[in-house]
């Protein structure tokens, strides 16, 4: 693994894990009033684009980080749609 790969992996890990506390909060408290629905819809579309790009580049870091981020963001989005 090169230094660039290590930095990319660290960046992908950190930006993906930053969603975890928000997912836990949304699921536990069932309160998503302060979350912007349009923002999360656009973010979800963007993450899908990144996953597709990662697939096209055959880049496991791009695919993994963005797929997991998409799962977290999608969970928050579902909570937003369900709880308001």
C-alpha positions as CSV (number, residue, x, y, z in Angstrom):
1,X,0.0,0.0,0.0
2,X,1.4,3.4,-1.0
3,X,1.2,6.5,1.2
4,X,-1.5,7.9,-1.1
5,X,-3.5,4.7,-0.7
6,X,-3.1,4.9,3.1
7,X,-4.2,8.6,3.1
8,X,-7.2,7.7,1.0
9,X,-8.2,4.8,3.2
10,X,-7.9,6.9,6.3
11,X,-9.9,9.7,4.7
12,X,-12.6,7.3,3.6
13,X,-12.8,5.7,7.0
14,X,-13.1,9.0,8.9
15,X,-15.7,10.5,6.5
16,X,-17.7,7.3,6.6
17,X,-17.6,6.9,10.4
18,X,-18.6,10.5,11.0
19,X,-22.2,9.4,10.0
20,X,-22.4,6.7,12.6
21,X,-23.3,9.0,15.6
22,X,-26.1,10.7,13.5
23,X,-27.5,7.3,12.5
24,X,-27.5,6.1,16.2
25,X,-29.2,9.4,17.2
26,X,-31.9,9.3,14.5
27,X,-32.7,5.6,15.2
28,X,-32.7,6.0,19.0
29,X,-34.5,9.3,19.4
30,X,-36.7,9.1,16.3
31,X,-36.2,12.8,15.9
32,X,-35.1,14.1,12.6
33,X,-36.8,17.5,12.5
34,X,-33.4,19.3,12.2
35,X,-32.3,17.2,9.2
36,X,-32.9,18.7,5.8
37,X,-34.7,16.2,3.5
38,X,-33.5,17.8,0.2
39,X,-29.9,17.8,1.5
40,X,-30.0,14.1,2.3
41,X,-31.7,13.2,-1.0
42,X,-29.0,15.1,-3.0
43,X,-26.3,13.6,-0.7
44,X,-27.6,10.1,-1.4
45,X,-27.6,10.7,-5.2
46,X,-24.0,12.0,-4.9
47,X,-22.9,8.9,-3.0
48,X,-24.5,6.6,-5.6
49,X,-22.5,8.5,-8.2
50,X,-19.3,8.0,-6.2
51,X,-20.0,4.3,-5.8
52,X,-20.5,4.0,-9.6
53,X,-17.3,6.0,-10.2
54,X,-15.4,3.7,-7.8
55,X,-16.8,0.7,-9.6
56,X,-15.6,2.2,-12.9
57,X,-12.2,2.8,-11.5
58,X,-12.1,-0.6,-9.7
59,X,-11.2,1.3,-6.5
60,X,-12.1,-0.7,-3.4
61,X,-11.6,2.3,-1.1
62,X,-13.9,4.5,-3.1
63,X,-16.5,1.8,-3.4
64,X,-16.3,0.7,0.3
65,X,-16.3,4.1,1.9
66,X,-19.1,5.5,-0.3
67,X,-21.2,2.4,-0.1
68,X,-21.1,2.3,3.6
69,X,-21.7,6.1,3.8
70,X,-24.7,5.6,1.5
71,X,-26.0,2.9,3.9
72,X,-25.7,5.3,6.8
73,X,-27.2,8.2,5.0
74,X,-30.0,6.0,3.6
75,X,-30.8,4.9,7.2
76,X,-31.0,8.6,8.3
77,X,-33.1,9.4,5.2
78,X,-35.5,6.5,6.0
79,X,-35.8,7.8,9.6
80,X,-36.5,11.3,8.2
81,X,-39.3,10.0,6.0
82,X,-40.7,7.9,8.8
83,X,-40.5,10.2,11.7
84,X,-40.5,13.6,10.1
